[in-house]
């Protein structure tokens, strides 16, 4: 029975449950398994190969976000000098070193594993020994960490779909392998939930006010829920960030800078298959939102402006609700949540806008280069703060329209494009 058990464990490890580097031709594994984790007893290790160096709790770990877990080590043979184990893994919170002496080498010492990623992914905990004892100097190996998080998250919390138009597919990020997904109440007519993946898709057929739906994901033991609101309306207007970046000269062959930016929006790889789009930026002459703070004089201050009163604007990628423009074609600033959700999630993307920092929705006019000479110049702006103004993709306050100092007009940024 013992031989059969050893052969089975060896076979499993050979399949890749434990990856490490041999130091001699006869070595099979550098790490052996501790049979149970008990810091008060001597290591009881299962020998795998004749030259194993380090005992470990297990060949791989399932680690849940928010739940620290102890992991144990000891040495197989008594060293002639202290042995220090160092650990490396960017997906874990900082781990200190462990030092074994000739006196305590067989006593299990533990480290605390704490995941810093909420994604369902795998990483490798690298273990490296340093010692004056040549038997341990340079010994290294790795343990597989399988990260989990009992969590389901969609790209937004509120979505607005267009009636009788194919809805963008809502793909959730799952933090654990699920076996079933359900939703309550039933989704609107034309929309369906994939019970294996929690993906929502389809073509809604009937208008409805915003309704909250609870999506539940489970693996049979663990369960998580996510509430999302879905509204269906006859007309919505999409906004997207271009796939390409551009310097401050946006004019090209067009009549002016904003018109040239519009052409770029409509030919960009991220442009939805239908609709006409304009770039959300100002040059104060050819395109302008306001000439006073928050358009104190009303919509009469708009010049070829991109937002229109009463229109509902959504993210083109997933139909996440963004805002409804007021009577002046803007959203009053400043406010913590001018946008219901950001123009894009994830890594920050900056896009040319030309807006002032505190003269809300007006063109920044300290220097003509604040809008890269009406978006016709890509000359280097020696003083960066005098360059073109930008907005940020992952915020919901006024920094979504004006973020930080100026950017030299010879640098490349995205455009924010609005359906007309």
C-alpha positions in Angstrom: 0.0 0.0 0.0 2.8 2.4 0.9 4.6 1.8 -2.4 1.3 2.3 -4.3 0.8 5.6 -2.5 4.3 6.8 -3.3 3.9 5.9 -7.0 0.5 7.7 -7.2 1.9 10.9 -5.6 4.9 10.8 -7.9 2.7 10.4 -10.9 0.5 13.4 -9.9 3.5 15.6 -9.2 5.0 14.6 -12.6 1.8 15.9 -14.3 2.8 19.4 -13.1 1.2 20.0 -9.8 4.6 21.0 -8.5 7.2 22.7 -10.7 10.8 23.2 -9.5 14.4 23.0 -10.8 16.7 20.0 -10.1 20.2 20.7 -8.9 21.7 17.2 -9.6 21.1 14.7 -12.3 19.6 12.3 -9.8 17.3 14.8 -8.2 13.6 14.2 -8.9 12.1 17.1 -6.8 13.6 19.7 -4.6 10.4 20.1 -2.6 8.6 17.4 -0.6 5.2 17.4 0.9 4.5 18.0 4.6 1.8 15.6 5.7 -0.5 18.1 7.3 0.3 21.5 8.7 1.0 21.5 12.4 3.5 24.0 13.7 3.9 22.2 17.0 5.2 18.8 15.7 8.2 17.6 13.7 7.8 17.4 10.0 6.3 14.1 8.6 7.4 14.3 5.0 6.6 12.2 2.0 9.9 11.6 0.2 9.9 12.2 -3.5 13.3 11.3 -4.9 16.6 10.8 -3.0 17.8 14.4 -2.9 14.8 16.5 -1.8 15.7 19.6 0.1 12.6 21.4 1.4 9.3 20.2 2.9 6.2 22.1 1.9 2.6 22.0 3.0 1.2 21.1 -0.4 2.1 21.1 -4.1 -0.5 23.7 -4.9 -2.9 26.1 -3.0 -6.4 27.3 -3.6 -6.3 30.8 -2.1 -9.4 32.9 -1.7 -9.2 36.7 -1.9 -9.8 38.2 1.6 -8.9 35.0 3.4 -5.3 34.6 4.5 -3.9 31.1 4.6 -0.9 29.7 6.4 1.6 27.7 4.4 4.4 25.7 6.1 8.1 24.8 5.3 10.8 22.8 6.9 14.1 21.4 5.8 14.6 17.7 5.0 18.2 17.3 6.4 20.2 19.2 9.0 22.2 22.0 7.5 25.7 23.0 8.6 24.7 26.7 8.5 21.6 28.8 8.6 19.3 28.5 5.6 17.1 31.5 4.6 14.1 31.0 2.3 13.0 34.0 0.2 9.6 34.2 -1.6 8.5 36.0 -4.7 5.0 36.4 -6.2 3.5 39.6 -7.5 -0.1 38.3 -6.9 0.5 38.0 -3.2 0.9 40.6 -0.5 4.5 41.0 0.8 6.0 37.9 2.5 8.9 38.0 4.8 11.8 35.5 4.8 12.1 32.3 6.9 15.4 31.3 8.5 16.2 27.8 9.6 19.1 26.9 11.9 20.9 23.6 12.4 18.9 23.3 15.6 15.3 24.0 14.3 15.6 22.8 10.7 12.9 20.2 11.1 10.4 22.4 12.9 7.7 23.7 10.5 7.7 27.5 10.0 4.8 29.2 8.3 4.3 32.2 6.0 0.9 33.9 5.4 -0.4 33.8 1.9 -2.7 36.7 1.1 -4.0 37.2 -2.4 -4.0 40.7 -3.9 -5.9 39.8 -7.1 -9.6 39.4 -7.3 -9.4 37.6 -10.6 -9.7 33.8 -11.1 -6.2 33.1 -12.2 -3.0 31.1 -11.3 0.4 32.3 -10.2 3.6 30.8 -9.0 5.2 31.2 -5.5 8.9 31.1 -6.1 11.1 29.8 -3.3 14.8 30.4 -3.2 17.3 29.2 -0.5 20.5 31.0 0.4 23.1 29.4 2.8 26.8 28.9 3.4 25.9 25.2 3.3 26.5 24.2 -0.3 23.8 21.5 0.0 21.2 24.3 0.3 22.8 27.3 -1.5 20.8 28.2 -4.6 18.1 25.6 -4.1 14.8 26.8 -5.6 11.4 25.7 -6.5 7.8 26.9 -6.9 4.3 26.2 -5.7 1.2 26.9 -7.8 -1.3 29.4 -6.3 -4.8 29.1 -7.7 -6.5 32.4 -6.9 -10.2 32.5 -6.3 -12.7 35.2 -5.1 -16.4 34.4 -4.4 -17.5 37.2 -6.6 -19.5 38.1 -9.7 -19.1 41.6 -11.2 -20.5 43.0 -14.4 -18.9 46.0 -16.2 -21.4 48.4 -14.8 -24.4 48.5 -12.4 -26.9 50.3 -14.7 -27.5 49.6 -18.4 -29.8 51.2 -20.9 -30.7 49.1 -24.0 -32.3 50.3 -27.2 -35.7 48.7 -28.0 -35.6 46.2 -30.9 -31.8 46.6 -31.2 -29.3 43.9 -30.4 -28.0 44.6 -27.0 -24.2 44.5 -26.2 -23.4 41.2 -24.5 -22.9 41.6 -20.7 -20.0 39.4 -19.8 -19.3 39.2 -16.0 -16.0 38.7 -14.4 -16.2 35.6 -12.2 -13.9 35.0 -9.3 -14.6 31.3 -8.9 -15.6 28.4 -11.2 -19.4 28.3 -11.1 -21.8 25.4 -11.8 -25.1 27.4 -12.1 -26.3 31.0 -12.6 -29.9 32.3 -12.1 -31.6 35.7 -12.2 -34.7 37.2 -10.5 -37.1 38.5 -11.6 -37.1 37.2 -15.2 -35.2 39.3 -17.6 -37.1 41.6 -20.1 -38.6 40.0 -23.2 -35.8 39.2 -25.7 -33.0 39.0 -23.2 -31.7 35.8 -21.8 -29.2 34.6 -19.2 -26.7 31.8 -19.9 -27.0 29.6 -16.8 -23.4 28.3 -17.1 -21.6 31.6 -17.6 -24.0 34.3 -16.3 -23.7 36.1 -19.7 -26.7 38.3 -20.6 -27.5 38.8 -24.3 -30.3 39.2 -26.8 -32.5 41.8 -28.4 -35.0 43.5 -26.0 -38.4 44.0 -27.6 -40.3 46.2 -25.2 -39.6 49.5 -23.6 -39.5 49.5 -19.8 -38.4 51.7 -16.9 -35.2 50.9 -15.0 -35.7 47.5 -13.2 -33.3 45.9 -10.8 -32.3 42.2 -11.4 -30.4 40.0 -9.0 -28.0 37.6 -10.7 -26.8 34.7 -8.5 -23.8 32.5 -9.2 -22.9 29.4 -7.3 -20.5 26.4 -7.4 -22.7 24.4 -5.1 -21.0 25.6 -2.0 -20.1 29.2 -2.5 -22.6 31.8 -3.7 -22.5 35.4 -4.7 -25.0 37.9 -6.1 -24.9 41.0 -8.2 -27.6 43.6 -8.7 -27.9 45.3 -12.1 -30.5 47.7 -13.4 -31.8 47.4 -17.0 -33.8 50.1 -18.7 -35.1 49.8 -22.3 -35.9 52.9 -24.3 -36.6 53.6 -28.0 -33.6 55.9 -28.4 -30.2 56.1 -26.9 -26.9 57.7 -28.0 -23.6 55.9 -27.8 -20.2 57.2 -26.7 -16.8 55.5 -27.2 -13.1 56.1 -26.9 -11.1 55.6 -30.1 -8.8 52.7 -30.5 -6.2 55.0 -32.2 -4.3 57.9 -30.6 -3.5 61.2 -32.2 -1.3 64.2 -31.7 -2.6 67.7 -31.3 -3.0 68.3 -35.1 -6.5 66.8 -35.7 -7.4 68.8 -38.7 -6.1 66.6 -41.5 -7.9 67.5 -44.8 -10.9 68.8 -43.0 -12.0 72.5 -42.7 -10.9 72.8 -39.0 -9.6 70.8 -36.1 -12.9 69.6 -34.7 -14.1 68.6 -38.1 -10.9 66.6 -38.6 -11.4 64.9 -35.3 -15.0 63.9 -36.3 -13.6 62.2 -39.4 -11.2 60.2 -37.2 -14.1 59.2 -34.9 -16.2 57.9 -37.8 -13.3 55.8 -39.3 -11.9 54.4 -36.0 -11.9 50.7 -35.3 -14.1 51.2 -32.2 -16.9 52.9 -34.1 -20.2 51.0 -33.8 -21.6 49.7 -37.0 -24.2 52.4 -37.2 -24.6 56.1 -36.4 -22.6 59.3 -37.0 -20.1 60.6 -34.4 -18.5 63.8 -33.3 -15.4 64.3 -31.1 -16.1 65.8 -27.7 -13.6 68.7 -27.7 -13.6 72.5 -27.9 -11.6 75.1 -29.8 -13.8 78.0 -28.7 -14.6 79.0 -32.3 -15.7 76.0 -34.4 -16.9 73.9 -31.5 -17.8 75.1 -28.0 -19.9 73.9 -25.1 -20.1 77.1 -23.0 -18.8 80.6 -22.9 -19.7 81.0 -19.2 -19.5 78.6 -16.3 -21.9 75.7 -16.9 -23.5 77.6 -19.8 -25.1 80.2 -17.6 -26.7 81.7 -20.7 -28.3 78.4 -21.8 -28.0 76.3 -24.9 -27.4 79.5 -27.0 -23.8 79.3 -25.9 -23.4 75.9 -27.8 -21.5 76.0 -31.1 -21.7 72.7 -33.1 -21.8 71.0 -29.7 -21.8 67.2 -29.3 -24.4 66.7 -26.5 -28.1 67.7 -26.9 -30.7 68.4 -24.3 -32.6 65.4 -22.9 -30.6 62.8 -24.8 -29.7 59.6 -23.0 -26.0 58.7 -23.4 -24.5 55.2 -22.9 -21.2 53.5 -23.3 -21.1 51.9 -26.7 -19.2 48.8 -25.5 -21.8 47.6 -23.0 -24.7 50.1 -22.9 -23.8 51.2 -19.4 -25.8 54.3 -18.5 -23.6 57.5 -18.5 -25.9 60.6 -18.2 -28.7 62.6 -19.7 -27.8 66.0 -21.0 -29.5 69.0 -19.3 -31.2 71.9 -21.2 -27.8 73.4 -21.9 -26.3 70.2 -23.4 -24.0 69.5 -20.5 -24.0 68.1 -16.9 -23.4 70.8 -14.2 -20.0 70.8 -12.6 -18.4 70.3 -10.2 -20.1 67.2 -8.8 -18.8 63.9 -7.5 -20.8 61.8 -9.9 -21.5 63.8 -13.0 -21.4 60.5 -14.8 -23.3 57.4 -13.6 -20.3 55.4 -14.7 -17.0 56.2 -16.2 -16.5 56.5 -20.0 -14.3 53.3 -19.7 -13.2 51.0 -16.9 -9.7 49.6 -16.4 -6.5 51.3 -17.3 -6.8 55.1 -17.6 -7.0 56.5 -21.1 -6.6 60.2 -21.7 -8.3 62.0 -24.6 -8.0 65.5 -26.0 -10.7 67.9 -24.8 -9.4 71.5 -24.4 -11.5 72.4 -21.4 -10.5 74.8 -18.6 -9.8 73.5 -15.1 -12.3 75.6 -13.1 -14.2 77.7 -15.7 -16.4 74.7 -16.2 -17.1 73.6 -19.8 -15.3 76.6 -21.2 -12.2 76.5 -23.4 -8.8 76.7 -21.6 -7.5 80.0 -22.9 -4.3 80.9 -20.9 -2.3 80.0 -24.1 -3.4 79.2 -27.6 -1.6 75.9 -27.2 -4.2 74.8 -24.6 -6.2 73.5 -27.5 -3.1 73.0 -29.7 -3.9 76.1 -31.8 -7.5 75.0 -32.4 -6.4 71.4 -32.9 -4.2 72.3 -35.9 -0.7 72.0 -34.3 1.4 69.0 -33.3 4.4 71.2 -32.4 6.3 70.4 -29.2 5.1 72.4 -26.3 8.3 73.1 -24.4 6.4 73.9 -21.2 4.0 70.9 -20.9 1.6 72.8 -18.7 0.9 75.1 -21.6 -0.1 72.2 -23.9 -3.5 70.7 -24.8 -6.0 69.8 -22.1 -7.3 66.2 -21.7 -10.0 64.2 -19.9 -9.6 60.9 -18.1 -11.5 57.7 -19.0 -12.1 56.1 -15.6 -13.5 58.9 -13.4 -17.0 60.2 -12.9 -16.4 63.8 -11.8 -15.2 66.8 -13.9 -11.8 65.1 -14.4 -13.6 63.0 -17.0 -13.6 66.2 -19.1 -10.4 68.0 -17.8 -7.7 66.1 -15.9 -4.4 67.5 -14.7 -2.1 69.9 -16.4 -1.5 70.4 -20.1 0.1 67.9 -22.4 2.6 68.7 -25.1 0.8 68.9 -28.5 3.3 66.5 -30.1 2.2 63.6 -27.8 -0.5 61.1 -28.7 -3.9 60.8 -26.9 -7.3 59.3 -27.7 -10.6 61.0 -28.8 -14.0 60.7 -27.1 -16.7 60.2 -29.7 -20.4 61.0 -29.3 -23.3 59.7 -31.5 -25.4 62.4 -33.1 
